[in-house]
Every structure is written in C-alpha cells, then in structure tokens.
Amino acid sequence: MNRTIFNPNALSIISAALLFSGTALSSIAAEANIKKQENGQMLPTQVSAQTWQAISNWSTDSLSLLEFIASNDEEYELNHYIELLTRDHRDGEILRQLKELDTTVLDYWPQAMNEASPEDNFLFTRYIIQYKPAQFVQWLNRYKAISLSQYLEQKAPQLFNAWYEEHAAPKRKGLSILEYNSALPAEVYAELKDLLSKDPSGGTKSQCACQMITPVTGSGHVVTNYPATPSNWSDYSSDNSGLSKHKLDFKTTAYGAFHSGDGVRWSKHKAYGYDSSINHNSSEFYVKMLCTDAGGFDCNQSNSCTGNLEVRGTYSSRYHVKGTAKQIWSKATNSHAGDGAKFAVDLPGSAPEIVLFNKAGGAAMSYNTGWDINSVLGALKAALGITSAIVSDSPGSLLDGELASDLITNIAGMVTRSGNEKTVNSTMRARFDSSDVSPFLLQPNEVYHFTLDSSARVKARGYGGYSDSHFEYGSSGALMYAANHFTCGTNVTPPTPTGLWFYADQSGPDSNASLRSDVENWLSIQLNKPVSASQSQGIVH
C-alpha cells in the first residue's frame, strides 16, 4: 500500500491554505449576513374593506381572457394556441413535465375531462389552462413558451384589444394603484399611500416590494364570518288545550361556519312534527401578495416573486338523537339530526371553484313511522352540492368507522336505529391539508378566496298516546393558512412568512383547547417558529 508522507513544509502550506480558506469562508458568511440585513422583509398589512376592494379592482381582470374567448365563441383561437404549444411534444410529455411542477396536477381531471385520457397533450393542455392556471404559468416560464395573451396579441389583435380595453385589470395597463380610479375616496387614497411608503423589517427596501395583504372585516377580525360573532336563537311553541297537547323547544347557536342545534319535541294524543333547515353559516378568508414600487405600479409582471400557500381546513360534527314511544297508546316517534360542510377555493383566473372537501353525516331513530330517514341528508346534499350517494346502514357496520374518519372525501351517511325507545350518537370529520398533497402556488397581485359553508337540518315527529323526541347537533373546526418559502428576484423585497387562523367550537367534538393546539402546531411547523393562538382568530408573522 502506498503512503503519502507530509513533510514540515507541506504541512505549513496546508495550514496556511486552511487558514486562508477559513478566513475566506468567514468573509463570505459575513457578506451574506450583511446582504440579508440589507434586504429586509415586508411585514403583512391589514387594510380596510374599502381599501382591499380598491386593491382587488386594480389587480384583477373584470373578465379573464379565457372567459372572454368563451363568451364570444372564439374558442378556435384557443385551439390554435394549444396546437402551437403541443406540436413539439409527444403525447404524455406535457403531463410528465407538469407533474414535476405539481404532483397533483390531475386532481380535477375527472370533473373536467371525464372520458378523455390525460396522455392526450391537446386535451391535457386545455385542462391545465382552466383548472391549474398557476402551474400553467410556471410551465410557460420554464419552457419559454408564449402566453395566451401574447399569442392573441400577435395572431388575433382585434380580439385581444377588445378584451384589453374593456376587461383587463388596470395593473395590466401600467396604471398605478393610486391613479387608476379618480373617484377613490380620500381615506382609501391615504391608506394606499401609507401601504406603499411602509419600510421593511430588518433591512432596506428594494425598488419592488411585496407584502401580504389581509382585509379587516366589519367585526374587526381577519376572517369574515356569517354570523360574525357567536349568536343564540330559539324557536318555541306550546299547546296545552284539552287532551291534545304538544310542546317544542329548539335552540341554535353559531359562530361563522360552526353551529349547533338542540331541540326537544313531545306530544300527547295528537300528531305533531317539526322540520327546520339551518343554512348560510360560513367563514371565509382572502390571500393576496401585493407587489408594487413606491409609486403604486405593478413591478412584478415577470413573475419574479412567488411563494407557497399552505392551507388547512377542518370541520367535525357530532349528532345525538333520542326518541320514546313506550306507553300503551303511543303510535310512533322519530328524531333526525344532520349536518355537513363544504370547503372550497376560488383561484385566480377563470378556474371554477374547487371543492377541497364536502362531507355530511347524521343520526336518526324511528319507530312505526313512514318518514324517509334520508330526507334530512337529502336536504344537506342539495344545500352543499354533495355529489356522492347518500348512505344508510345498520348498526355496527363499516359506516360508523367511515363517518368518524378524518378524510378528504365526499360522503354522506346517517346512522339509524329503530325501536320504541332508542338513542343514537355519531360523529363526522372532514379535513383538507395542502401539506398532504402540495401547496398552492402564490403569485403576485392575485386574489385567493377560501370559503367554508355549513348546513344543518333537524326533523322530528310523533303521535298517539305520549311520544317525545330529542334532536341535537354541534360542530367545531378551524381554518388556517401559511404563506412561506418565497422565491424573489434580487431586486425584490420579499414578504415576511405569514399565517392566519380562525377556530371555533359550537358544541362540537373538538374543544377550543384542542383546536388552538392544532392551529399552533400546524402554523409552528409551517412558519418554523413558535406560534400562540390564544384568540379565536388572528394573523402571525
């Protein structure tokens, strides 16, 4: 075996080299640190609803180019454009390229292209233009391909100019956010000026600066809720005349999308029923990264600043029903309670609303009654747009496990029991977490809109002798996002990684303490720092 022997001269040379190397590395590290200090980060800004609307009007097309093409029956121009994009690629090649950018690029393929193969480059490109616009822009940039607007500007200038003049956003036309609307209220103009003159944290400001913008709702919070604050409502009736008697007491509460209902009905010697639907309980939040220079002009048309938008939404419901018709003259009783929720996102451009989860469940008991026990979930299916079949099954089946599972899925099911005195309890959980799939691509000067809607229904009836019914539901859950991993050009001041949350428990399966823990754990991981969420909603950076 050959050995290398270092002499004293060689050792001194190596030592000197190492010393120089260490000094050089220290110098590079110091230079990088100085550069980091020089280039600060823009903290998020909360703006009034009026200023938010002004910013959205400035940056958003009143009608997207794709929608304009469709509404004017000019799809042949779109087809020519797609043929241009796909002519140099073999079938399936564009799908492979897009999967490198987004592994879930085919998430919405079934609802868009039911009977087509994604390996068909032409059809797949049509699909991503509409359903994955952010990834489509990424693909165009990566492969130096022409955009639809550039193509139409060259090949169909009359069509492009008609859209540009009537529907293009002011930012596309090179207008300042301060000057595009001469009728801006003075207070909005002043708020925009403050927004543009804000300095970054931890360093100097580049000519182009990006910051996360959040609208403040009327209740002073960052998430819009219907109802805005916890509320109580009750419905009561009573009839004690003669031998025929009945009584009803039904109370509901709600905070945003999370709500509860608790009712009791009894009757003696008469038929008496109650049926009520509870709709339009919702929570929503908006996400926007504003990128402008100090004068309010769009400075990021080359897409030189992007980020990841991670989103998590959870919704859980519990159901409890009970019925009694045991006396000798009692004929029938039933109790139904159902609840469900839909979590969806409206992405920039012409992409349709995308459902992230849509799920409902319930509990029912019945005794000698002709009522359809699935009618409760039938109403929820219509209200929430659930497309899967309603399921009912016997006790102890797999259905109970499915209702308690924590899945991204479309399912509606009701746990049922029959008998003259029965109690039924069940639970439903739904969740969407982009960490399980892939983050949304956060692009500058675009609006991302997330909405959680819920709907509930209760139904009860009884007659003959004495009968009573108890019907109850309650829900809890949380919404949150984290904007992080920004990639910006050297001449762009990036935003500070930002998180937003809202959680509430309205007699649901999850307590406020457990919801707070979920929010804090998830945001701490996404933002790589400790997060405190002692309030039910807020923003963190």
DRENVOLUM-874138 format. One line per 5 residues: their letters; for each residue z, x, y of C-alpha. Coordinates in Angstrom, 3 decimals. Last residue first. Layout:
REM DRENVOLUM-874138
A = Z/X/Y; ...
REM end
This chain:
REM DRENVOLUM-874138
HVIGQ = 11.088/-45.642/36.755; 12.732/-48.987/35.950; 11.975/-52.619/36.794; 14.173/-55.665/36.330; 15.121/-58.690/34.291
SQSAS = 18.191/-60.076/32.530; 20.452/-57.583/34.306; 22.327/-54.922/32.315; 19.080/-53.197/31.394; 20.064/-49.521/31.472
VPKNL = 17.431/-46.983/30.451; 17.963/-43.450/29.171; 14.828/-41.277/29.377; 11.631/-40.687/27.399; 9.794/-43.560/29.131
QISLW = 8.524/-45.185/25.913; 11.578/-44.265/23.839; 14.051/-45.379/26.492; 11.991/-48.533/27.070; 12.295/-49.542/23.405
NEVDS = 15.999/-48.775/23.069; 16.942/-50.414/26.371; 14.965/-53.585/25.724; 16.254/-53.994/22.154; 19.834/-53.344/23.291
RLSAN = 19.491/-55.963/26.023; 18.219/-58.442/23.444; 21.171/-57.676/21.159; 23.657/-58.229/24.000; 21.861/-61.352/25.231
SDPGS = 22.296/-62.826/21.775; 19.473/-63.364/19.297; 19.088/-66.498/17.139; 18.507/-68.782/20.125; 20.966/-70.841/22.192
QDAYF = 18.918/-70.121/25.338; 18.965/-66.331/25.245; 16.947/-64.475/27.850; 15.063/-61.208/28.340; 12.818/-59.760/31.041
WLGTP = 11.589/-56.181/31.351; 9.554/-53.702/33.402; 8.896/-50.003/32.857; 7.332/-47.271/34.954; 6.063/-43.729/34.433
TPPTV = 5.761/-42.390/38.003; 2.252/-42.821/39.342; -0.150/-39.894/39.639; -1.176/-38.033/42.821; -4.911/-37.443/42.468
NTGCT = -6.823/-34.284/43.439; -6.217/-32.529/40.126; -7.580/-35.561/38.264; -5.225/-37.945/36.529; -4.114/-38.582/32.959
FHNAA = -1.058/-40.836/32.941; 1.039/-40.892/29.780; 3.096/-43.933/30.827; 3.135/-47.593/31.856; 5.911/-49.315/29.908
YMLAG = 6.044/-53.055/29.328; 8.648/-55.672/28.498; 9.102/-59.268/27.400; 12.194/-60.508/25.551; 13.485/-63.156/23.189
SSGYE = 15.598/-66.250/22.653; 15.093/-69.780/21.395; 17.104/-72.894/20.591; 16.528/-76.052/18.531; 18.604/-79.116/17.649
FHSDS = 18.299/-82.529/16.039; 21.268/-84.646/14.851; 20.541/-88.053/13.331; 22.692/-91.097/12.594; 22.448/-94.192/10.454
YGGYG = 24.550/-97.352/10.076; 23.425/-100.594/8.449; 19.655/-100.659/8.691; 17.619/-98.295/10.837; 16.946/-94.652/11.657
RAKVR = 14.698/-92.458/13.764; 14.419/-88.901/15.088; 11.849/-86.647/16.766; 12.145/-83.403/18.652; 9.367/-81.284/20.112
ASSDL = 9.130/-77.802/21.565; 6.544/-75.744/23.462; 6.519/-72.149/24.596; 4.271/-70.015/26.767; 4.469/-66.214/27.117
TFHYV = 1.920/-64.852/29.592; 0.564/-61.346/30.259; -1.822/-60.527/33.152; -3.490/-57.136/33.571; -5.040/-56.551/37.028
ENPQL = -7.388/-53.652/37.784; -7.259/-51.131/40.613; -7.003/-48.106/38.336; -7.316/-48.419/34.539; -4.502/-48.815/32.029
LFPSV = -5.859/-48.542/28.489; -3.831/-50.903/26.300; -1.690/-49.068/23.790; -2.487/-48.928/20.068; -1.304/-50.740/16.936
DSSDF = 2.402/-50.793/16.119; 3.315/-49.333/19.515; 1.466/-52.322/21.019; 4.399/-54.465/19.908; 3.887/-58.166/19.267
RARMT = 6.644/-60.234/17.719; 7.330/-63.659/16.276; 10.464/-64.962/14.583; 11.256/-68.372/13.082; 14.618/-69.580/11.774
SNVTK = 15.747/-72.451/9.568; 18.664/-74.836/9.084; 18.606/-78.177/7.265; 21.495/-80.607/6.714; 21.180/-83.627/4.437
ENGSR = 22.822/-87.015/3.923; 20.713/-89.866/2.498; 18.320/-87.390/0.919; 15.221/-85.324/1.613; 14.930/-81.729/2.816
TVMGA = 12.218/-80.013/4.862; 11.416/-76.517/6.136; 8.503/-76.776/8.532; 5.673/-74.312/8.900; 3.248/-72.991/11.467
INTIL = 1.667/-69.599/11.130; -0.438/-67.268/13.263; 0.673/-63.693/12.798; 2.217/-60.595/14.312; 5.228/-60.572/12.042
DSALE = 9.021/-60.547/12.070; 9.782/-62.645/9.020; 12.205/-65.569/9.054; 9.496/-68.219/8.708; 7.814/-66.237/5.959
GDLLS = 11.025/-65.940/3.972; 11.620/-69.680/4.121; 8.000/-70.275/3.107; 8.435/-68.253/-0.059; 10.034/-71.334/-1.593
GPSDS = 13.718/-72.081/-1.862; 13.430/-75.624/-0.604; 10.086/-77.411/-0.987; 7.046/-76.825/1.164; 5.298/-77.678/4.378
VIAST = 2.527/-75.675/6.003; 0.464/-76.497/9.072; -2.932/-74.881/8.845; -3.772/-71.959/11.095; -5.363/-72.477/14.511
IGLAA = -2.369/-72.668/16.799; -3.532/-73.779/20.244; -0.024/-73.936/21.660; 0.035/-77.607/22.661; -2.130/-78.777/19.755
KLAGL = -0.163/-76.897/17.112; 3.063/-77.987/18.750; 2.047/-81.647/18.440; 1.156/-81.154/14.784; 4.441/-79.355/14.310
VSNID = 6.289/-82.565/15.095; 3.818/-84.693/13.141; 4.497/-82.661/10.006; 7.317/-84.965/8.853; 4.958/-87.931/8.799
WGTNY = 7.210/-90.923/9.260; 7.320/-93.328/6.319; 11.052/-93.197/5.889; 13.363/-93.543/2.917; 15.414/-90.459/3.792
SMAAG = 14.164/-87.543/5.850; 15.230/-84.083/6.938; 13.218/-81.736/9.124; 13.221/-78.135/10.321; 10.761/-76.238/12.470
GAKNF = 8.296/-73.433/12.947; 5.728/-72.123/15.379; 3.665/-68.996/15.950; 1.030/-67.563/18.226; 0.995/-63.807/18.711
LVIEP = -1.118/-61.429/20.748; -3.664/-64.063/21.828; -6.496/-62.566/23.874; -7.686/-64.488/26.923; -11.428/-64.028/27.254
ASGPL = -12.959/-60.695/28.298; -14.880/-61.158/31.537; -13.321/-58.313/33.459; -9.717/-57.175/33.446; -7.525/-58.350/30.544
DVAFK = -5.849/-61.749/30.248; -3.051/-61.288/27.744; -1.382/-63.741/25.369; 1.984/-64.612/23.836; 2.126/-68.115/22.327
AGDGA = 5.380/-69.815/21.379; 6.810/-72.341/18.940; 9.469/-75.004/18.498; 10.199/-77.845/16.107; 13.069/-80.252/15.489
HSNTA = 12.930/-83.312/13.199; 15.620/-85.759/12.116; 15.245/-88.728/9.739; 17.152/-91.832/8.721; 16.608/-94.847/6.499
KSWIQ = 17.987/-98.095/5.068; 21.748/-98.192/5.574; 23.268/-101.424/4.178; 25.620/-99.700/1.717; 26.602/-96.853/3.944
KATGK = 25.172/-93.399/3.333; 22.493/-92.969/5.988; 23.226/-89.515/7.444; 20.887/-86.988/9.003; 21.176/-83.360/10.053
VHYRS = 18.863/-80.941/11.824; 19.205/-77.319/12.891; 16.392/-75.081/14.127; 16.442/-71.468/15.311; 13.758/-69.827/17.377
SYTGR = 12.683/-66.248/17.998; 10.275/-64.755/20.516; 9.449/-61.103/21.058; 6.988/-59.338/23.375; 6.311/-55.615/23.610
VELNG = 3.702/-53.880/25.733; 2.594/-50.240/26.075; 0.126/-49.534/28.882; -1.265/-46.042/28.585; -2.683/-44.328/31.639
TCSNS = -5.843/-43.620/33.585; -6.709/-41.602/36.677; -10.126/-40.035/37.338; -12.033/-43.276/36.750; -14.936/-42.078/38.914
QNCDF = -14.286/-45.003/41.271; -10.889/-43.568/42.075; -10.589/-43.327/45.817; -10.739/-47.024/46.711; -10.221/-47.091/50.473
GGADT = -6.851/-48.005/52.009; -6.901/-45.437/54.808; -4.283/-43.244/53.131; -6.430/-42.955/50.014; -6.331/-45.555/47.268
CLMKV = -5.325/-46.031/43.617; -3.318/-49.182/42.768; -2.143/-49.401/39.157; -1.587/-53.066/38.307; 0.487/-54.997/35.776
YFESS = 1.324/-58.691/36.043; 4.123/-60.661/34.393; 4.506/-64.117/32.926; 7.207/-66.424/31.600; 6.695/-69.976/30.399
NHNIS = 8.155/-73.406/29.692; 5.240/-75.734/30.022; 6.063/-78.303/27.372; 9.022/-80.224/25.926; 7.893/-83.107/23.711
SDYGY = 10.117/-86.110/23.032; 10.409/-88.751/20.303; 13.439/-91.024/19.815; 13.936/-93.854/17.343; 15.941/-97.057/16.858
AKHKS = 15.724/-99.699/14.173; 18.680/-102.086/14.276; 21.888/-102.912/12.397; 23.694/-99.841/13.679; 22.032/-96.879/15.373
WRVGD = 22.726/-93.232/15.946; 20.981/-90.465/17.850; 22.290/-86.973/18.696; 20.350/-84.276/20.540; 20.445/-80.572/21.384
GSHFA = 17.483/-78.795/22.964; 16.946/-75.166/23.866; 14.618/-73.029/25.971; 13.086/-69.583/26.377; 9.753/-69.475/28.183
GYATT = 11.400/-69.222/31.588; 15.053/-70.088/31.462; 15.544/-73.467/29.835; 18.218/-76.004/28.925; 17.956/-79.367/27.177
KFDLK = 20.308/-82.257/26.467; 19.775/-85.388/24.330; 22.346/-88.207/23.955; 21.189/-91.419/22.281; 23.154/-94.509/21.313
HKSLG = 22.355/-97.663/19.379; 23.853/-101.058/18.642; 22.849/-104.319/17.016; 25.938/-106.419/16.242; 26.196/-107.762/19.765
SNDSS = 25.252/-105.612/22.732; 26.236/-101.940/22.583; 23.027/-100.382/23.869; 23.146/-96.770/25.087; 20.763/-94.271/26.665
YDSWN = 20.982/-90.629/27.700; 18.422/-87.958/28.553; 19.781/-84.640/29.766; 18.580/-81.692/31.828; 20.015/-78.255/32.447
SPTAP = 18.461/-75.254/34.160; 18.488/-71.468/33.814; 16.379/-69.991/36.627; 12.682/-69.926/37.488; 11.672/-72.845/35.261
YNTVV = 8.940/-71.713/34.748; 9.444/-67.956/35.080; 7.544/-65.308/37.049; 8.740/-61.813/36.204; 9.595/-59.266/38.910
HGSGT = 12.508/-61.213/40.382; 13.298/-62.503/43.861; 13.177/-66.183/42.916; 9.811/-66.566/44.654; 8.413/-63.765/42.523
VPTIM = 8.136/-60.125/43.589; 4.714/-58.761/42.715; 4.544/-55.397/40.925; 2.425/-52.409/41.930; 2.262/-49.093/40.034
QCACQ = 1.168/-46.206/42.228; -1.911/-44.012/42.510; -2.610/-41.537/45.293; -5.898/-40.013/46.476; -5.742/-37.464/49.301
SKTGG = -2.906/-35.804/47.451; 0.707/-36.342/48.389; 3.275/-33.556/48.400; 6.139/-33.086/45.992; 9.100/-34.520/44.123
SPDKS = 8.769/-38.225/44.960; 5.575/-39.401/46.594; 5.226/-40.497/50.211; 4.504/-44.088/51.293; 1.857/-44.470/54.000
LLDKL = -0.376/-46.759/51.947; 2.411/-49.182/51.000; 3.801/-49.256/54.533; 0.344/-50.153/55.853; -0.002/-52.850/53.184
EAYVE = 3.321/-54.374/54.230; 2.217/-54.387/57.892; -1.079/-56.105/57.009; 0.817/-58.700/54.969; 3.182/-59.379/57.876
APLAS = 0.271/-59.700/60.321; -1.518/-62.260/58.154; -4.916/-61.086/56.877; -7.675/-63.021/58.663; -9.909/-60.001/59.243
NYELI = -10.258/-59.549/55.489; -11.873/-56.353/54.200; -10.072/-54.194/56.778; -6.734/-53.105/55.348; -7.831/-52.868/51.710
SLGKR = -10.676/-50.748/52.997; -14.263/-51.689/52.201; -16.463/-49.500/50.027; -18.471/-52.364/48.566; -16.853/-52.001/45.168
KPAAH = -13.424/-52.298/46.852; -14.534/-55.589/48.436; -14.944/-57.077/44.935; -18.448/-58.133/43.917; -19.200/-61.878/43.902
EEYWA = -21.713/-62.910/46.571; -23.439/-59.752/47.800; -23.138/-57.790/44.576; -24.172/-60.674/42.325; -27.365/-61.411/44.262
NFLQP = -27.979/-57.670/44.641; -27.805/-57.129/40.866; -30.263/-59.927/40.111; -32.707/-58.698/42.741; -32.281/-55.099/41.630
AKQEL = -33.220/-55.784/37.996; -34.088/-52.407/36.454; -32.326/-49.913/38.737; -29.339/-51.918/39.997; -29.264/-53.647/36.631
YQSLS = -28.794/-50.345/34.790; -26.198/-49.065/37.229; -24.212/-52.324/36.929; -24.403/-52.201/33.118; -23.177/-48.611/33.016
IAKYR = -25.378/-45.651/32.083; -24.172/-43.406/29.281; -22.529/-40.020/29.717; -21.233/-40.178/26.128; -17.562/-39.886/27.008
NLWQV = -17.865/-41.907/30.194; -19.696/-44.795/28.501; -17.188/-44.780/25.636; -14.258/-44.958/28.016; -15.940/-47.831/29.876
FQAPK = -16.368/-49.648/26.540; -12.724/-48.995/25.706; -11.689/-50.766/28.901; -14.139/-53.643/28.294; -12.959/-54.366/24.731
YQIIY = -13.790/-58.041/24.166; -16.916/-58.541/26.280; -18.712/-55.189/26.257; -17.116/-54.456/22.865; -18.815/-57.425/21.221
RTFLF = -22.272/-56.859/22.653; -22.023/-53.262/21.408; -21.094/-54.499/17.932; -24.056/-56.865/17.879; -26.532/-54.082/18.710
NDEPS = -24.944/-51.399/16.566; -24.914/-53.548/13.417; -22.109/-51.901/11.454; -19.758/-54.603/12.750; -21.414/-57.056/10.318
AENMA = -22.009/-60.570/11.569; -20.742/-63.958/10.423; -17.743/-64.488/12.635; -18.748/-62.353/15.582; -16.307/-63.108/18.393
QPWYD = -13.335/-64.689/16.624; -13.712/-62.360/13.632; -14.228/-59.228/15.805; -11.018/-59.591/17.813; -9.121/-56.647/16.362
LVTTD = -12.260/-54.585/15.744; -11.411/-51.809/18.232; -8.010/-51.376/16.637; -8.364/-47.623/16.081; -9.212/-47.128/19.746
LEKLQ = -11.005/-44.071/21.138; -11.996/-42.521/17.810; -12.701/-46.045/16.576; -15.269/-46.336/19.370; -17.270/-43.425/17.996
RLIEG = -17.214/-44.807/14.456; -18.360/-48.236/15.680; -21.120/-46.553/17.705; -22.357/-44.800/14.555; -22.419/-47.931/12.413
DRHDR = -26.179/-48.271/12.539; -27.798/-45.036/13.710; -27.626/-44.202/17.387; -30.410/-43.262/19.842; -31.608/-46.834/20.470
TLLEI = -28.108/-48.254/20.953; -27.568/-47.925/24.696; -31.136/-48.904/25.659; -31.067/-51.875/23.270; -27.783/-52.939/24.887
YHNLE = -29.406/-52.867/28.334; -32.415/-54.859/27.143; -30.040/-57.443/25.643; -28.140/-57.694/28.927; -31.406/-58.293/30.754
YEEDN = -32.300/-60.963/28.182; -28.966/-62.556/29.005; -30.258/-63.728/32.363; -29.311/-67.395/31.971; -27.700/-67.524/35.425
SAIFE = -24.188/-68.309/34.165; -24.448/-65.591/31.506; -25.555/-62.858/33.914; -22.857/-63.842/36.421; -20.216/-63.772/33.684
LLSLS = -21.230/-60.213/32.776; -21.249/-59.125/36.406; -17.737/-60.460/36.829; -17.112/-63.333/39.205; -14.642/-63.128/42.107
DTSWN = -14.565/-59.413/41.388; -11.045/-57.969/41.683; -9.880/-55.140/43.955; -9.575/-56.721/47.379; -8.547/-60.161/46.123
SIAQW = -5.868/-58.560/43.944; -4.465/-56.535/46.861; -4.375/-59.634/49.081; -2.701/-61.650/46.308; -0.031/-58.992/45.897
TQASV = 0.511/-59.033/49.660; 1.086/-62.794/49.588; 3.423/-62.598/46.557; 5.497/-59.966/48.315; 5.355/-56.379/47.115
QTPLM = 7.358/-54.319/44.641; 6.394/-50.654/44.659; 6.469/-48.129/41.830; 7.288/-44.477/42.614; 4.372/-42.152/43.303
QGNEQ = 4.667/-38.778/41.616; 4.725/-35.363/43.245; 2.121/-32.602/43.191; 3.693/-29.648/44.991; 6.657/-29.600/42.614
KKINA = 4.355/-29.512/39.612; 2.323/-26.738/41.211; 5.531/-24.806/41.837; 6.502/-25.287/38.181; 3.085/-24.139/37.015
EAAIS = 3.335/-21.057/39.221; 6.788/-20.293/37.857; 5.524/-20.654/34.298; 2.552/-18.389/35.046; 4.839/-15.793/36.661
SLATG = 7.239/-15.934/33.740; 4.314/-15.443/31.387; 3.081/-12.475/33.426; 6.527/-10.900/33.482; 6.859/-11.402/29.729
SFLLA = 3.406/-9.898/29.160; 4.182/-6.944/31.393; 7.416/-6.311/29.485; 5.583/-6.742/26.180; 2.903/-4.281/27.265
ASIIS = 5.503/-1.800/28.418; 7.308/-2.074/25.114; 4.025/-1.651/23.237; 3.194/1.497/25.213; 6.700/2.852/24.675
LANPN = 6.448/2.169/20.933; 3.101/3.945/20.706; 4.501/6.997/22.440; 7.537/7.043/20.148; 5.346/6.984/16.979
FITRN = 4.667/3.787/15.083; 3.989/4.223/11.361; 1.432/1.884/9.771; 1.755/1.620/6.010; -0.975/1.372/3.407
M = 0.000/0.000/0.000
REM end
